[in-house]
């Protein structure tokens, strides 16, 4: 028998609109009953003049709109995570070489991880973001190469996953939610579902 709490009201109508296995795992571990649905080919585009701190929430809202039309009777959760270093957004790498260069930039420095979330149903739309500061120690070239070879980070913003080897040995400290860095600020998702969408234990 599972010891996780079960969210009873509307629990069969909660949709996670994300391909991320990490978001799926976090939402399940928080005790939510949900289905996963994704629409292929959705573009992630934001205005060039937009502040980097606003991008993740903007993209989460943009992702939510088509799902809200498709699942009009359900509660839909969309999310986006960006890594920001020196005001520049570091997206998902397209190659091992790019991932290596990005982690070299982060080595010995502090960066921000921002996750934006949008939750909607037929009547309302709520969006928010969470920011966590992450400090890496100085990483050697051998350590960086070991990571990108053993744990290909192609699907991860900023070219790394904090829950993987590099997070275990390379992160000196974080300020903010750890789970936000993994990909979903679960505590905020829980509170918003409870307070705005009447999902109760």
Secondary structure, DSSP 4 states (H G I P E B T S, - for coil): ---S----TTGGGEEE----HHHHHHHHHTT---EE---TT------TTS-GGGHHHHHHHHHHHHHHHH-TTSEEEEEEEEEEETTEEE-B-SSHHHHHHHHHHHTTSEEEEEEEEEEE-SS-EEEEEEEEEEEE-PPPHHHHHHHHHHS--TTSBTT--TTSHHHHHHEEEEES-HHHHHT--HHHHHHHHHHHH----
